[in-house]
Amino acid sequence: MLQKVQFAPGFNKQVTSTGGEGQWVSGDNVRFRYGTPEKIGGWAQLGSIELTGRNTAIHHFVNASGIKYAALGTNRILYAYSGGIFYDIHPIKSTTTLTSAFSTTNGSAVVTLTFASAHGMNAGDIILLDSFTSITNSNFASGDFTDVKFMITSIPTDTTLTITMSSNESGSGASTSGGIRVQHYYPVGPAVETASTGWGLGSWGGVKQGQFTSTLSADINTSVTSLTMASSTSFASSGTVIIDNELITYTSNSGGTLSGLTRGASGTTAASHSSGDTVTDASNYFAWNAAASGDIVTAPGLWSLDNFGNKLIATIFGGETFTWDSDPTGATGTRATILANAPTASSFTLVSAPDRHLIFFGTETTIGTSSTRDEMYIRFSDQESIDETTSYAPSAVNTAGTQRLADGSKIVGAIRGRDAIYVWTDTALFIMRFVGAPFTFSFQQVGTNCGLIGKNAAVEVDGSAYWMSENGFFRYTGKLESLPCLVEDFVYDDINTIPKQHINAGLNNLFGEVMWFYPNSGSNTVNRMVCYNYLDSTPERPVWTTGTLARSAWQDSAVFGKPHASEYDTSSNGTSGSATYVQGNTDGVSYYYEHETGLDQIREGATSSITANIQSGDFDIGAQGGLAGAGNDGEFMMKIRRVLPDFLSQTGDTRITLNLRDFPNQTQASSTLGPFTISSSTNKVDTRARARSISLKVDNTSTSQFWKLGTFRLDIQPDGRR
C-alpha cells in the first residue's frame, strides 16, 4: 500500500539513525521553511578581486548623500566597498623617504631595504612603496615598486627589512638606488588565532608569534639594571624581554631605555650581552621546567566597525581607533586617520543609538596610556562628540563616563539591540541602557555562566539576543534562556575552541535564521556552520541544521537588500596587478559575496554547483503493513516497490536514494537500482528495495538545480520476518 513519509523539521543529531525515526538526522546546504526542507540559495562574488588576508568584520551603512557603503576589515587592510569597487582606506602609521636603500642579489627574489634608524616594523606588516626614482644593476624597474603594496618577509635587523618579488634578480645585484617613499600600514594582527601550552615555551624556542624585536645599543654585564635598545617603541611600558637565553623583567620603558631590570628571571641565568644582540618581547614567556598555567593564545587580527553618521569608526582589537569620513567628494581616495583624543588601546568600539555615544570596551583607565588598558573597563564619549579634547573626560557639563564590570576576567563582545546594548564578559551578560543625566548609562547583570565564546558570536533580532557560549546556545528576550539544541553534542564535540575569535554569528532575516560559523577540530579557520531557525522553531521542536558553509564574516540584508558575507581562502595569494594585491602575501585572501542570489556559487567568474543533501533517520514497517508503531518496530522485513516523489518546487534534476540495512549496527547500503534521478516530469520510480529499516536521502549534484520537498509516498508491503 502507499504510505506517506513525513519527517519533523530540523536535524536531530542527538540520536542514532535508528533512533531518529520520523526525523531528519543530517544534511548540508539545506534550510527549513514552513516545516519542509529545501536547498539554500546561491551566492555570487562582489567585485572581481580578492581582499588580502582574512576578513573578520563587515559593516553596512548609508551616508547622508544616500551612498551605500560596506566597510570590510581583514587582518591586514581596511577596505571600503561601494558601486562594485573596493577602495583601500587603511590608515598609515608612518611614512619614510629613503635614498639608496635597495640591495638585491643575482638569482634571488629577496630585496633588502635599509633605513637610517630603527623602523619599528615586523614581519607580516604591509608597506606601500611609491615615489620611486631609479635602481641600478637590476632587472627590476620603476613599475615593480611604484604604488605597489608588499608584505614584509623578514626583519634581519631593526634598521632593515626584506620583501619578496615575484621573480628573481637577473642583474648583477643592486647596490645603489634613487629615492623611494615607504608607507607603513598600521599592523592589525595574524590571520589565524593559535595557542601553545605546557613544556617548551621558554628559552628553547617558545617566543610568542608576532613579538617585537630590537637590538642592544651597548654591551651589558650581568649586574646592570637598565639597558638601551635601538628602539623600544613597540614594547610595553613594563614587561619581560629575552636576550639569548636570559629572561629580563623591567618596570619602565622610556626613550629606548628599559630600566628597573630583574636579571635572570624565571629561573634563567644572568649573562653578559653584546651590542647588536637581539632583544625580544617575551611578556608571555614561560620558563623551561615550568609548565604554563594556561594556554598562550596569539589573538588574530580583528576589527570592530560602526558608523557615527557619515564617519566610519574602525578599531583594531587591542589597539587604536580610526575614523574615515565617507561624505566628501573623493572620499574613497582618502584614508582613515587616528581618532584624536580617544583611547589608544581598546578591545572594540560601538556607537549607541539613538543617543549617539561612542563606547570603548576593554579600554584604558588613563586615556593615551596603553599600559593602563583594563579588559573589564568601559569608557564612553560625550553625547554627539567623538574627537574633541573634552570628549572622553567626564565632567559636570557633559555625558562622558566610565564603568568597570564586575563578573568575569574580560569583556568579550557587545552588540546594539533595539532598546539596549548587550555586553558579554567571558562569564556573564550585562544590559547597558541609556538613562540620561547624571549617570548616562545604567548597567544591569542579567545572566551568569553564559559568557560569549568569541567577539563576533552574537546577533540581535526583533528585540532578542542570540549567542554561542562555551557551554551552549543562549537567548535573551527579557529573561535568560538556554536554547534547546538537537545538534549540540555534534557541534561541541566537533568544534576547535582554541581559535575562539574566529567564531562568528550571522543573521539572515529573509529566512529567520541565526547562523554560527566555526572551525572544527581539524582546522584553525572557519569551515563549518550551525543554524537556528527562530521562525520555524517551537518549544516542542527547535529547528536546527548543520553544514559546511564557511564564512569568516556575515552582514544581514538591511542596507543592500541581500546578505553579504566573506569566505577566507588560505590557498590563494591574490590576483597579481589588481588594486587589492599585496606582493609577497602569505596570509591568503578573502572573497566577498552577495547571498540568496541564483541557484549556484560564482567565484572569479566561474560557476559551480551547490551540492545540497538531506537524510532521514531509519523507518520500518508494522504488522499490518503500515509504517511501524509501538510494539512493531523492526519486527518485519519490508519491500518498497516504488516511490512517488513530491516536490513543492523543483528546477533541474534531483536524486533520491534509499539506504537499506537489517540491523542498527550494520552499514547502510544503497538499493541496487538507486540512486534515482528525478526530473520535474517523473511520476514514479521503481525501486525493488528490501530491508528491515530504510532511510531516505535527497540531494542534487549539478548547477541550476533547486528543490523543495513535499510529501513522498512509498509503496510498501511486509516481506516476512527473515
C-alpha positions in Angstrom: 0.0 0.0 0.0 1.0 3.6 -0.5 2.3 5.3 2.7 3.1 8.9 3.3 6.6 9.5 4.6 6.8 12.6 6.8 9.6 13.9 9.0 9.8 16.5 11.7 11.6 19.7 10.7 15.3 20.3 11.6 18.1 17.9 12.3 18.3 15.7 15.3 21.9 14.6 15.8 21.5 13.7 19.5 20.3 10.2 18.4 21.4 7.4 16.2 20.0 7.0 12.7 17.8 4.2 14.1 16.7 6.4 17.0 15.9 9.2 14.6 12.7 7.6 13.1 10.4 10.2 11.8 13.2 12.8 11.8 15.9 14.2 9.6 19.3 13.4 11.0 21.9 15.0 8.7 22.3 17.2 5.6 24.3 20.0 4.1 23.3 23.3 2.4 19.6 22.9 3.3 17.2 25.1 5.2 13.6 24.6 6.5 10.7 26.8 5.5 7.3 26.2 6.9 8.4 22.8 8.2 9.9 21.4 4.9 13.4 21.3 3.7 14.8 23.0 0.6 18.2 23.7 -0.9 19.7 27.1 0.2 20.0 30.0 -2.2 23.1 30.7 -4.2 25.8 33.4 -3.9 28.0 35.4 -6.3 31.3 37.3 -5.8 31.0 41.0 -5.5 33.7 42.8 -7.3 36.2 40.9 -9.4 39.2 40.9 -7.0 40.2 39.3 -3.7 40.9 41.0 -0.4 44.3 40.4 1.2 44.1 38.4 4.4 41.2 37.0 6.4 38.2 39.3 6.5 36.9 39.5 10.1 34.3 42.3 10.0 31.7 43.7 7.7 29.6 46.8 8.4 27.0 48.3 6.0 25.8 51.9 6.2 24.3 54.7 4.1 25.8 58.2 4.3 23.9 61.5 4.2 24.3 61.6 0.4 22.5 58.2 0.1 25.6 56.3 -0.9 25.7 52.7 0.3 29.0 51.5 1.7 30.3 48.3 3.0 33.4 48.6 5.3 35.5 45.4 5.4 38.4 44.8 7.8 40.9 42.0 7.1 43.8 41.1 9.4 46.0 43.3 7.1 43.9 46.0 5.3 40.8 48.1 5.9 38.6 48.4 2.7 35.5 50.4 1.7 33.2 48.8 -0.9 30.8 50.9 -3.0 29.4 50.7 -6.5 31.2 47.4 -7.2 34.6 48.7 -6.4 36.9 48.1 -3.4 38.9 51.0 -2.0 42.0 50.7 0.2 41.3 53.2 3.1 43.8 51.7 5.6 45.5 54.2 7.9 49.2 54.9 7.6 51.3 54.6 10.7 54.5 56.1 9.4 56.0 57.5 6.2 59.7 57.4 5.5 61.6 58.6 2.4 64.8 56.5 1.7 67.7 57.0 -0.7 70.0 54.3 -1.9 68.0 51.9 0.2 67.7 48.9 -2.1 70.0 45.9 -2.3 69.5 42.7 -4.3 71.4 39.5 -5.1 71.6 37.8 -8.5 69.4 34.8 -8.6 67.3 35.8 -5.6 63.8 37.3 -5.3 64.6 39.0 -2.0 65.0 42.8 -1.8 66.5 44.3 1.3 65.6 47.9 2.3 67.9 49.7 4.7 66.7 52.6 6.9 68.7 55.3 8.6 67.3 54.4 12.0 65.1 51.7 13.6 61.9 51.4 11.6 59.7 49.6 14.2 58.1 47.2 11.7 57.6 43.4 11.9 57.4 40.5 9.5 53.9 40.3 8.0 53.3 44.1 8.1 52.2 45.8 5.0 54.1 48.6 3.3 53.2 50.7 0.3 56.1 51.9 -1.9 55.8 55.0 -4.1 57.7 58.0 -5.5 60.3 55.6 -6.8 63.1 57.1 -8.9 65.8 54.6 -10.0 67.7 51.5 -9.3 71.0 50.3 -10.9 72.4 46.9 -11.8 69.0 45.3 -11.5 66.3 44.0 -13.9 63.6 45.4 -11.5 62.2 48.7 -12.7 60.0 51.5 -11.5 56.8 49.7 -12.2 57.8 46.9 -9.9 57.8 49.2 -6.9 55.7 52.3 -7.6 52.3 52.2 -5.9 52.8 48.5 -5.0 51.9 47.0 -1.6 54.3 44.5 -0.1 54.1 42.2 2.8 57.3 42.3 4.8 59.1 38.9 4.6 61.6 39.3 7.4 63.3 41.8 9.8 67.1 40.9 9.7 67.9 43.9 11.9 65.9 46.8 13.4 67.1 49.1 10.5 66.5 46.6 7.6 63.6 44.7 6.2 63.1 42.3 3.3 60.4 42.0 0.7 60.0 39.2 -1.9 59.5 39.9 -5.6 57.6 37.6 -8.0 60.8 36.8 -9.9 64.5 36.5 -9.2 67.0 39.3 -9.8 68.7 38.7 -13.1 71.1 41.7 -12.9 74.4 41.8 -11.1 72.6 43.0 -8.0 71.5 46.4 -6.9 73.7 48.3 -4.6 72.6 51.9 -5.2 69.2 53.3 -5.9 67.3 56.6 -6.0 64.6 57.8 -3.7 61.6 55.9 -2.6 58.8 56.5 -0.1 57.8 53.8 2.3 54.3 54.0 3.9 53.8 51.6 6.8 50.3 50.3 7.3 49.0 50.1 10.9 49.5 46.4 11.9 46.3 44.5 12.7 47.4 41.0 13.6 47.9 37.5 12.2 45.3 35.7 10.1 45.0 32.8 12.4 44.5 32.6 16.2 46.8 30.0 17.6 47.7 28.7 21.1 50.5 26.8 22.8 50.6 25.3 26.2 52.8 23.3 28.6 56.5 22.5 28.2 58.9 24.0 25.7 57.6 27.6 25.8 60.8 29.0 27.2 64.2 30.0 26.0 64.5 26.9 23.8 62.2 28.4 21.3 59.0 29.5 22.9 58.6 33.1 21.9 55.0 34.0 21.0 54.3 34.7 17.3 54.3 38.4 16.4 56.5 39.5 19.3 58.5 42.7 18.8 62.3 42.7 18.5 65.1 45.3 18.7 68.8 45.3 19.3 71.1 46.3 22.2 72.8 49.7 21.7 75.7 48.8 24.0 77.3 45.9 25.8 75.8 45.0 29.2 77.2 42.9 32.0 75.4 40.6 34.5 74.6 43.2 37.0 73.3 46.3 35.2 69.7 47.4 36.0 69.0 49.2 32.8 69.6 48.7 29.1 69.3 50.7 25.9 67.9 49.4 22.6 67.9 50.8 19.2 64.1 51.3 19.6 61.6 50.4 22.3 58.6 51.9 20.6 56.7 48.7 20.2 57.5 47.4 23.7 55.1 47.7 26.6 55.6 50.2 29.5 56.6 47.2 31.7 57.1 43.6 30.9 59.7 41.0 30.0 62.4 40.6 27.3 64.7 37.8 26.3 68.3 38.1 25.2 69.9 34.9 24.1 68.6 32.5 26.9 68.2 35.1 29.6 64.9 36.5 30.7 64.9 40.0 32.0 61.9 41.8 33.5 61.6 45.6 33.5 59.4 48.2 35.2 59.9 51.2 33.0 60.3 52.0 29.2 61.4 55.4 28.2 63.2 56.7 25.1 64.6 53.3 24.1 65.8 52.5 27.7 64.4 49.7 29.8 65.0 50.2 33.5 64.1 48.6 36.8 65.6 45.3 35.5 65.4 42.0 37.2 68.2 39.8 35.7 67.9 36.0 35.2 64.1 36.0 35.7 62.0 32.7 35.8 65.0 30.5 36.6 67.2 31.7 33.7 70.8 32.7 34.2 72.0 36.3 34.0 74.7 36.7 31.4 76.7 39.4 29.6 75.4 40.5 26.2 77.0 42.5 23.3 75.9 45.5 21.4 73.7 44.4 18.5 72.3 41.3 20.2 68.6 40.8 19.6 66.2 41.9 22.3 62.8 40.1 22.0 59.5 40.9 23.8 58.7 37.9 25.9 55.9 39.1 28.1 54.0 35.8 27.6 57.0 33.5 28.2 57.1 30.5 30.5 60.4 29.1 31.6 61.8 25.7 30.8 60.9 23.3 33.6 57.8 25.4 34.4 54.6 24.3 32.7 52.3 27.1 31.5 49.4 27.9 33.8 47.1 28.1 30.9 47.0 28.5 27.1 49.1 31.2 25.4 46.9 32.5 22.7 48.1 34.6 19.8 45.0 36.7 19.1 44.1 37.2 15.4 43.8 40.5 13.7 40.3 41.7 14.3 38.3 44.9 13.7 35.2 46.4 15.1 33.3 48.6 12.6 30.5 51.1 13.1 29.5 54.5 11.8 28.9 57.8 13.6 26.8 59.5 11.0 28.9 59.8 7.8 32.1 58.7 9.7 33.2 55.1 9.8 34.6 54.2 13.2 37.2 51.4 13.0 39.0 49.9 15.9 41.8 47.3 15.8 41.4 44.7 18.5 43.6 45.7 21.4 44.7 48.8 19.6 43.9 52.2 18.1 40.6 53.6 16.8 40.4 55.3 13.5 37.8 57.3 11.6 37.0 57.8 7.9 34.6 60.4 6.5 32.6 58.9 3.7 30.8 62.0 2.6 33.2 64.5 1.0 33.8 64.3 -2.8 36.7 62.0 -3.4 36.3 60.3 0.0 37.3 56.9 -1.5 40.7 58.4 -2.3 41.4 59.2 1.3 42.5 57.0 4.2 41.3 56.5 7.7 43.1 58.5 10.3 43.6 58.0 14.0 40.7 59.4 16.2 42.1 62.3 18.1 41.9 62.5 21.8 40.4 59.0 22.1 41.7 55.9 23.9 44.7 54.3 22.2 44.1 50.6 23.2 40.7 49.0 23.3 39.2 45.7 22.6 36.4 47.1 20.4 34.1 50.1 20.0 30.4 50.6 19.3 28.1 53.6 18.7 25.0 53.7 20.9 21.6 54.7 19.3 19.7 56.9 19.3 21.7 58.8 21.9 25.0 58.6 19.9 27.8 58.0 22.3 31.0 56.3 21.1 31.7 53.5 23.6 35.1 51.8 24.1 35.2 48.3 25.7 38.2 46.8 27.4 40.0 50.1 27.2 42.4 52.4 29.1 41.7 53.8 32.5 44.1 56.6 31.6 43.4 57.9 28.1 46.5 57.7 25.9 48.4 55.3 28.1 48.1 51.8 26.6 49.7 50.2 29.7 46.5 51.1 31.7 44.3 49.0 29.5 41.8 47.1 31.6 39.8 44.4 29.7 36.8 44.9 32.0 36.7 48.7 31.7 34.2 50.7 29.6 34.6 54.3 28.6 32.0 56.4 26.6 32.2 59.8 25.0 30.2 62.9 25.5 27.0 62.8 23.5 27.5 63.7 19.8 31.2 64.3 20.4 34.0 61.9 19.5 37.1 63.9 18.7 37.2 67.0 21.0 39.7 67.3 23.8 36.9 67.0 26.3 35.0 64.2 24.5 36.1 61.5 26.9 36.8 63.3 30.2 33.8 63.0 32.5 32.6 66.3 33.9 29.5 68.0 35.3 28.7 69.6 31.9 29.0 66.5 29.6 27.7 62.9 29.4 31.1 61.2 29.2 31.7 58.5 31.7 33.3 55.2 32.7 32.3 51.8 34.2 34.1 48.7 35.2 32.1 45.4 35.1 32.4 43.0 38.0 31.7 39.5 36.7 34.4 37.9 34.5 38.0 38.4 33.5 37.5 40.3 30.2 34.8 41.9 28.1 34.4 39.6 25.1 31.8 41.3 22.9 28.9 43.7 22.7 26.0 44.3 20.2 23.5 47.1 19.8 19.9 46.0 20.5 16.5 47.6 19.9 16.5 49.4 23.2 19.7 48.4 24.9 23.3 47.3 24.4 24.2 43.7 25.3 27.6 43.3 26.8 29.2 39.9 27.4 32.2 39.0 29.5 33.7 35.6 29.4 31.2 34.5 32.1 28.2 36.9 32.2 25.7 39.1 30.3 25.1 42.7 31.1 22.5 45.1 29.8 23.7 48.6 29.1 20.9 51.1 28.7 20.9 54.9 28.2 19.2 56.6 31.1 20.3 60.3 30.8 21.9 62.5 33.4 23.5 62.2 35.8 24.6 58.6 35.1 24.2 58.5 31.3 24.1 54.7 31.2 22.8 52.0 33.6 24.4 48.6 33.9 22.5 45.5 34.9 23.8 42.0 35.1 21.1 39.7 33.7 22.9 36.4 33.4 25.9 34.3 34.7 27.6 31.3 33.4 26.6 32.3 29.9 29.6 34.2 28.6 30.3 34.8 24.9 32.7 32.4 23.2 34.1 34.9 20.8 33.9 38.6 20.0 31.6 38.2 17.0 29.5 35.2 18.2 26.2 37.1 19.0 23.4 38.8 17.0 20.2 40.6 17.8 16.8 40.2 16.1 13.4 41.6 17.0 14.5 42.6 20.5 16.1 39.2 21.3 19.8 38.4 21.5 21.2 35.1 20.4 24.7 33.9 21.2 27.1 31.0 21.5 28.8 30.3 24.8 31.4 27.9 25.9 28.7 25.7 27.2 25.7 26.0 24.8 23.5 28.4 22.9 21.5 31.1 24.6 18.8 33.7 24.0 17.8 36.8 26.0 14.3 38.1 25.5 13.9 40.0 28.7 14.9 36.8 30.5 17.8 34.4 30.0 17.0 31.2 28.2 19.2 28.2 27.2 18.3 27.3 23.7 17.3 23.7 23.3 19.5 22.3 20.6 19.2 18.9 18.8 22.7 19.2 17.3 24.5 20.5 20.4 26.7 17.4 21.1 27.7 17.2 17.4 28.8 20.9 17.3 30.6 21.0 20.6 32.3 17.6 20.1 33.4 18.9 16.6 34.5 22.4 17.4 38.0 23.7 17.8 37.8 26.0 20.8 41.3 27.3 20.6 40.6 29.8 17.8 37.5 31.2 19.6 37.8 34.6 17.9 37.2 33.0 14.5 33.6 32.0 15.6 31.2 34.5 14.2 27.4 34.8 14.1 25.2 35.9 11.2 21.6 36.9 10.8 19.6 36.1 7.7 16.3 37.7 8.4 14.9 36.8 4.9 14.5 33.2 6.2 14.5 33.7 10.0 18.0 32.2 10.5 20.7 32.7 13.0 24.0 31.1 12.0 27.2 30.4 13.7 30.3 29.7 11.7 33.1 27.9 13.4 36.3 25.8 12.9 36.1 22.1 13.5 38.7 20.1 15.4 40.9 19.7 12.3 41.0 23.3 11.3 42.3 26.7 12.6 39.9 28.6 10.3 36.2 28.5 9.9 34.9 25.5 7.9 31.5 24.6 9.5 28.1 26.2 10.2 25.3 25.6 12.6 22.0 27.3 12.1 18.9 28.0 14.3 15.6 28.8 12.6 13.8 31.1 15.0 10.7 31.4 12.8 10.0 27.7 12.4 11.1 26.6 15.9 8.6 25.7 18.6 9.2 24.8 22.2 8.4 21.2 21.3 10.6 21.2 18.2 13.6 23.5 17.8 14.7 23.7 14.2 18.5 23.3 13.8 20.7 22.4 10.8 24.4 22.0 10.3 26.6 22.3 7.2 29.9 23.1 5.6 29.2 26.7 4.6 32.3 28.5 5.7 32.1 32.3 6.2 34.6 34.4 8.1 32.1 37.3 8.4 28.4 38.0 7.7 26.2 41.0 7.4 22.4 40.9 7.1 20.4 42.4 4.2 19.2 45.7 5.8 21.2 48.1 3.5 22.0 46.2 0.3 18.8 44.1 0.2 20.7 40.8 0.3 23.1 39.3 2.9 26.8 39.8 2.3 29.5 37.5 3.6 33.2 36.7 3.1 35.0 33.4 2.6 38.6 33.0 3.6 40.9 31.0 1.3 44.4 30.2 2.5 45.3 28.6 -0.8 45.4 31.8 -2.8 47.6 34.9 -2.6 45.5 37.0 -4.8 45.5 38.2 -8.4 48.7 40.0 -9.4 48.2 43.5 -10.6 44.8 44.0 -9.0 44.1 47.0 -6.9 44.0 44.9 -3.7 47.0 42.8 -4.5 49.9 42.6 -2.0 53.2 41.3 -3.3 54.6 38.5 -1.1 51.2 37.9 0.6 51.4 34.7 2.7 48.1 35.2 4.6 45.7 34.1 1.9 42.7 36.1 0.6 39.0 36.7 1.3 36.2 36.6 -1.3 33.2 38.9 -0.8 29.8 37.5 -1.8 26.2 38.5 -2.1 24.0 35.7 -0.8 20.5 34.5 -1.7 21.0 35.2 -5.4 20.6 32.5 -8.1 21.0 28.7 -7.6 24.8 28.3 -7.8 28.0 29.7 -6.4 30.0 32.1 -8.6 33.6 33.0 -7.8 36.2 34.6 -10.1 33.7 34.4 -12.9 33.3 30.6 -12.7 30.0 29.0 -11.8 29.9 25.8 -9.8 27.1 23.8 -8.2 25.9 24.0 -4.6 25.6 20.3 -3.6 22.8 20.0 -1.1 21.5 16.9 0.6 19.3 15.8 3.5 19.0 12.3 5.0 16.3 10.9 7.3 16.5 8.5 10.2 15.6 4.9 9.7 12.0 3.9 9.4 10.5 0.4 9.4 7.1 -1.4 8.9 4.4 -2.6 11.3 2.5 -5.9 11.4 -0.4 -4.5 9.3 1.8 -3.2 6.6 1.9 0.4 7.6 4.9 2.3 9.0 5.8 0.9 12.4 4.1 1.9 15.5 4.5 0.9 19.1 5.3 -2.7 19.6 6.1 -3.4 15.9 9.4 -1.7 15.4 11.6 -3.8 13.1 9.6 -7.0 13.5 9.1 -7.5 9.8 11.2 -7.1 6.7 9.7 -4.8 4.1 9.7 -4.4 0.4 9.4 -1.0 -1.3 8.3 -1.4 -4.8 8.1 2.2 -5.9 8.5 5.8 -4.8 6.1 8.7 -5.7 8.2 11.9 -5.5 6.6 15.1 -4.5 8.4 18.5 -4.7 6.8 21.8 -4.0 9.3 23.4 -6.3 12.0 21.8 -8.5 14.4 23.2 -11.0 16.6 20.7 -12.9 17.1 17.2 -11.7 17.2 15.9 -8.1 18.2 12.5 -6.8 16.7 10.2 -4.2 18.5 7.3 -2.5 17.1 4.6 -0.4 19.6 3.4 2.2 19.0 -0.1 3.5 20.0 -2.3 6.4 18.7 -5.1 8.6 20.4 -4.2 11.9 21.2 -0.9 13.6 24.9 -1.5 13.7 25.0 -2.7 10.1 26.5 -0.3 7.5 23.8 1.1 5.2 23.8 0.3 1.5 22.0 1.9 -1.3 19.3 0.0 -3.0 20.6 -1.8 -6.1 18.7 0.3 -8.6 19.4 3.7 -7.0 20.2 6.5 -6.7 17.2 7.6 -8.7 17.2 10.7 -10.8 14.0 12.7 -10.5 13.0 15.3 -13.1 10.0 17.6 -12.9 8.1 15.1 -15.0 8.9 12.0 -13.0 5.7 10.5 -11.6 7.2 7.4 -10.0 10.4 5.3 -9.8 10.5 1.5 -9.4 12.9 0.6 -6.5 12.7 -3.1 -5.6 14.3 -2.3 -2.2 14.1 -4.8 0.6 15.3 -4.4 4.2 14.3 -4.3 7.8 14.9 -0.5 8.0 15.3 2.2 5.3 16.3 5.8 5.3 15.7 8.4 2.6 18.3 10.7 1.1 17.5 13.6 -1.2 20.3 15.5 -3.0 21.5 17.3 -6.1 24.8 17.3 -7.8 24.8 19.8 -10.7 24.4 23.5 -11.4 21.0 25.2 -12.0 19.2 22.8 -9.6 16.8 23.6 -6.8 14.4 21.5 -4.8 11.9 21.9 -2.0 10.3 18.7 -0.6 6.7 18.0 -0.4 5.3 14.7 1.0 6.8 11.5 -0.5 4.7 8.3 -0.9 6.2 4.8 -0.7 4.6 1.6 -2.0 5.4 -0.7 1.0 4.4 -4.2 1.9 5.5 -6.7 4.6 8.0 -9.3 3.4 8.3 -11.7 6.3 10.4 -11.9 9.4 13.6 -13.2 7.7 
